[in-house]
Amino acid sequence: MSKSRLEAFSDGIFAIIITIMVLELKVPATGAWSELIKPSFFATLSAYLLSFLFVASFWISHHMIITPVKVVDKVLLWSNIGLLLPISLLPLVTAWHGRYPSATAPSVCYLLIYVLSVLGLYILGQVSLARVSPVQRTECYETNKTRLWLVVFGLISLAVTFVIPLVSSLSVFIILIYWLRASNQKDVRRKF
């Protein structure tokens, strides 16, 4: 299979996920400005925005993993599918977490999907290491080590979320900001 087919399939899944999530946003009950600051609407909108950034960062990370790959084989394809599985559940847990942001079950599931997705990126990154040029392998390996540390942080946060459900959104936000900052620093270092 060509790399472009794998990328097109994955891009389609990411686009569908974002579309499904935005369809979960409900129109406010009235035309008043006050509707926008109601806790129920604000919680749902916040969960959507965080999940949108989540999907965007995963789409970019996916692109960064797949771009240097020279050979697409069944192991890489199944690793890619393994990444897309937890991400495909994001619209469900986002809607649930947005509706009940301080409840334990939706908060744990929301963070769990994020941790499983980062783990999926890590596995895809590991599988891709054997399929990139030796020159790029070290950089890909270093980037993937960061993903592994984010999985560890996510698992620790998951344990705390059982006790304090609001840790879930905060942890996803911290992981997202850390990843964006770390990947931006790598881009800056590459230019120099």
Disulfide bonds with the S-S distance in Angstrom:
none
